[in-house]
Amino acid sequence: MQTDLATALDRLAPANAGWVHDTEGPDDMPAHVKTMLTGVSLHVPVAAGRLALGAWQGIYLAEHRARPHRREVQLQYIGSKRPLR
């Protein structure tokens, strides 16, 4: 079952759109377009050692390729664990 976001991305960059760039398969170019739309990095403020997200916010990881492969996620924390004053 796909999420609403995945469905929207598939509509914006369908695999069967006749892309010229398909070196690594039919999902190659659609994956590039989807990555442009969703981004490859994220900055999230941290306050008092906790993610400072709103009530309805979350962090989502989306894989745009169907072919099995490995991915790595890197986290870089910049700041202090001291509470805000």
C-alpha positions in Angstrom: 0.0 0.0 0.0 1.4 3.4 -1.0 1.3 6.5 1.0 -0.3 9.7 -0.4 3.2 11.2 -0.8 4.4 8.2 -2.8 1.3 8.3 -5.0 1.9 12.0 -5.7 5.5 11.5 -6.5 4.6 8.6 -8.9 2.2 10.9 -10.7 4.8 13.7 -11.0 7.6 11.4 -12.2 6.1 8.1 -13.5 8.4 5.3 -14.6 6.5 4.9 -17.9 6.9 8.5 -19.1 9.3 7.7 -21.9 12.4 9.1 -20.2 15.6 9.1 -22.2 17.9 8.5 -19.2 17.3 4.9 -18.1 20.9 3.6 -17.7 20.1 1.7 -14.5 16.6 0.7 -15.3 13.2 2.2 -15.9 13.1 3.8 -12.4 16.4 5.5 -12.8 15.3 8.9 -14.2 12.0 9.0 -12.1 14.2 8.5 -9.0 16.3 11.5 -9.9 13.3 13.7 -10.4 11.7 12.5 -7.1 15.0 13.2 -5.3 15.0 16.7 -6.6 11.4 17.2 -5.3 12.1 15.6 -1.8 15.7 16.7 -1.3 18.7 14.8 0.0 19.4 16.4 3.3 17.4 17.8 6.2 18.2 20.3 9.0 16.2 19.9 12.2 16.7 22.2 15.2 17.5 20.5 18.5 16.4 22.1 21.8 17.4 20.8 25.2 18.7 17.6 23.6 15.4 16.8 21.7 14.3 17.3 18.1 12.3 20.5 17.9 9.5 19.3 15.7 5.9 20.6 15.6 3.0 18.5 16.8 2.3 17.0 13.4 5.8 17.0 12.0 7.9 14.0 11.4 11.0 12.8 9.6 10.4 10.4 6.7 12.9 8.4 4.6 11.8 7.6 1.1 13.5 5.2 -1.3 12.7 6.1 -4.9 14.4 3.0 -6.6 12.7 -0.4 -6.9 16.0 -2.3 -7.5 17.5 -3.7 -4.3 20.7 -1.8 -3.1 22.3 -0.5 0.0 21.9 3.1 1.4 23.5 4.8 4.3 22.0 7.4 6.5 24.3 9.9 8.1 23.5 12.0 11.1 25.5 15.1 12.1 24.6 16.7 15.4 25.8 20.3 15.9 25.0 22.0 19.1 24.9 21.5 22.9 22.9 19.3 25.2 22.5 22.2 27.6 18.9 23.4 28.2 17.8 26.6 26.6 17.5 29.6 29.0 
